[in-house]
Amino acid sequence: MARFYADEQFPFPVVELLRTLGHDVLTVQEAGNADRGIPDDEVLAFAISQERSVLTINRDDLIRLHRRNVNHFGIIVCTNNRNWEQFAAHIDKAVIAEENLQGKLIRVVRPAN
């Protein structure tokens, strides 16, 4: 299963569901980095230091960082989805489909209803 670092805006209910699916998820809050206004490049640097993929709903900034440097352990950019179970299932499916997340940008988009 994947090792994730969920940024500050990432919904905690989805973190909990991903954990029940067997993923190792560390949140910004658990790492002691909450409410510090840490720039996205530093969030990515921390994730790299921990060999974790970033989970974010802050798509534009992380996509830009990926385009500048693919030396990371994966960036999963998501469209926010208030259906937490569906959100977690789509992330799970997307990362399981990949053999290795290193250097990859994965987009998880909320399905149109």
C-alpha positions in Angstrom: 0.0 0.0 0.0 1.0 3.6 -0.4 2.7 6.0 2.0 1.0 9.4 1.9 1.6 12.8 3.4 -1.8 14.6 3.5 -1.5 18.4 3.3 -3.3 20.8 5.6 -6.5 21.2 3.5 -6.9 17.5 2.8 -10.1 16.1 4.4 -9.4 14.1 7.5 -12.4 11.7 7.0 -10.7 10.6 3.7 -7.4 10.1 5.6 -9.2 7.8 8.0 -10.8 5.8 5.2 -7.5 5.4 3.4 -6.0 4.0 6.6 -8.8 1.4 6.8 -7.9 0.4 3.2 -4.3 -0.3 4.4 -2.5 2.9 3.4 0.0 4.6 5.6 -1.1 8.3 5.9 0.7 11.0 7.8 -1.1 14.3 8.1 0.5 17.7 8.3 -1.1 18.0 11.7 0.3 14.8 13.0 3.8 15.8 11.7 3.5 19.0 13.8 3.4 21.3 10.8 -0.2 22.6 11.0 -1.1 26.3 11.2 2.4 27.3 10.2 1.6 28.5 6.7 4.2 26.2 5.2 4.7 26.8 1.5 3.8 24.0 -0.9 7.4 23.5 -1.9 8.3 22.8 1.7 5.4 20.4 2.1 6.7 18.5 -0.9 10.3 18.6 0.5 9.0 17.2 3.8 7.1 14.4 1.9 10.3 13.6 -0.1 12.3 13.4 3.2 9.8 10.9 4.5 9.6 9.0 1.2 5.8 9.7 1.0 3.5 10.8 -1.8 1.7 14.1 -1.3 -2.1 14.0 -1.1 -3.7 17.4 -1.9 -6.8 19.2 -3.1 -4.4 22.1 -3.8 -4.0 21.0 -7.4 -2.5 24.0 -9.3 0.4 24.6 -7.0 1.4 21.0 -6.7 1.1 20.4 -10.5 3.4 23.3 -11.0 5.9 21.9 -8.5 5.7 18.5 -10.3 6.5 20.1 -13.6 9.6 21.8 -12.2 10.9 18.7 -10.5 9.8 15.0 -10.9 12.2 13.8 -8.2 9.6 13.0 -5.6 7.6 10.0 -4.4 4.4 10.9 -6.1 1.9 13.7 -6.0 -1.8 12.8 -6.0 -3.9 15.9 -6.8 -7.6 15.5 -6.1 -10.9 17.3 -6.8 -12.6 17.7 -3.5 -15.5 15.2 -3.1 -17.8 15.4 -0.1 -18.7 11.7 -0.6 -15.8 10.6 1.6 -16.1 6.8 0.8 -16.1 7.5 -2.9 -13.2 9.9 -2.6 -11.1 7.4 -0.7 -12.0 4.5 -3.1 -11.0 6.6 -6.1 -7.6 7.4 -4.6 -7.1 3.8 -3.6 -8.0 2.6 -7.1 -5.7 5.2 -8.8 -2.6 4.3 -6.7 -3.1 0.6 -6.9 -3.2 0.9 -10.7 0.3 2.3 -10.6 3.2 -0.1 -10.0 5.3 2.7 -8.5 4.3 6.3 -7.5 7.8 7.7 -7.7 8.0 10.8 -9.9 4.3 10.5 -11.0 1.5 13.0 -10.9 -1.8 11.3 -10.4 -5.1 13.1 -10.9 -8.2 11.9 -9.0 -11.2 13.8 -10.3 -14.6 13.7 -8.7 -17.1 11.9 -11.0 -19.8 13.9 -12.7 -23.2 13.1 -11.3 
